[in-house]
Amino acid sequence: MTSPSPKYWKQSDSTDVRDWHAIHEGDGTIRVRSFFDGLGTTGVRMHLWELAPGVSEGDHIHAGDDNYEETYYFLNGRGVMTIEGEEVEIQAGDAVLVPPGVDHGFRNTGDEPLRVVLLFGKPRS
């Protein structure tokens, strides 16, 4: 819910929840929570993703009009990120910054949900 005050906005993780299937041709469904879409002025967007065991975001590259820089902060669970073909183990407390043009994706390899805060936006020119 958005606050009526123009001084700030407050939302919870139940505000804007969607299930996205096969993101970037990954496996399974990712529960996505979006925060403050269309409200901020920095161009940075914020999501909270939850992946059940075995679910993945497929490998992909952000380039051209889709040249996002992405920061992943893992809240709980564990998994593997693939970055330019290299497998990088990730777990709660890890943060990974992926610049535009870098091939990447990740998978939940644990036995509990993998929760990740995703901050993304286009680099300044």
N, C-alpha and C positions, 0 to 999 in steps of 0.2 A: 504494500500500500504506500502511496506517495503522500508525504506530509503536505498539508495545505499551506505551510509557510514558504515564502519565496527565498528564505535564508538557507534552507537545507532540504534534502530529500532523505527519507528513510524507507528502506525496503527490507523484506525478510527473504529467506531462501524458499519461501512458498509463493512469492509474488508473481513471477513469470516463469513457469515451469513447462518445458516441452520435452518430449521424447524424440530424439533424432536418430534415424535408422541409417546404418552404413555410412557414417561420416567419412568422406574421402575414400569411399569403397572399403571401409573397415568392417570388422565383424560385429554384429549385434547392434544393440540400441544403447545410446548414451543419453542419460537424463541431463538436460541442460537447464540451468537457471541463469537468466540474464538479469543484470542489475543496471538501472538508470539509463536504459536505452533511450537515446534522443534527448537526454537532459544535460549531459556534461558538455563542456566546451573545449576540452583538451584533445578530443579525437581518440582517446583511449577508451576501450570497451572492457567490461568485466563480466565474466561468466564463472559459474561454478559447475563443473562437470562431475558426474558420478558414473563410473563404469563397473558393472558386475564382473566377476571373474571370467576371464576369457574374452572380454569385449575389447575392441581396439578402435582407435582413430587411424585410418589408413595413411600410409606414407603419401606426402604431397609437398608441393612447393608453392610458396606465395610469390608471385612475380607479376609484372605488368600492372594492371589496374588493381590487382589483388595483392600488392606487395606489403603485406602485414609483417611487422615484427611481433613475436609472441613471447610472453613470459609465462612459464608454467610453474606453479608452486603447489607441491603435493602435500595435502593435508593428512591423509591416511591411506594405508594400503601399500602395495609395492607393484612394480612392473618393470617393463623394459621400453626405453625410447630407442628408436632407430634414427640416427642422425647421419646423413650421407653414407648410409650402409653400415655404420658402426653401431653396435648394440651397447647402450648405456643403461645400467641398472639404476632404477629410481625407487625412492621410498619416501615415506612421510618425512617432511622437513627439508627435502631437496627442492631446489629451484633451478630451472633451465631456461636460458634466454636463447631464442632461435631467430637470427636475422632473416630478412627477406632473401629469397633465392636459395635457401638451404632446404634440402629434402629431409623431411622428418615425419614422425608419427609415433604412436606409443600403444602399448597393450598392457592390460591388467593380467599379471602372471600369478597373483596371489589368490588366496581363498576368501578374501573379504572385499567389499567395495573399495575401489580406488577413487578418491575424491581429490580434485585438483582445481585450484583457482587459476583461471586463464585471463591474462591481461593482454590485449592486443590493439594495435593501431598502426597507422602508416607513419614511417619515419619523416621527420621534417626535411624539407628540401633546402 
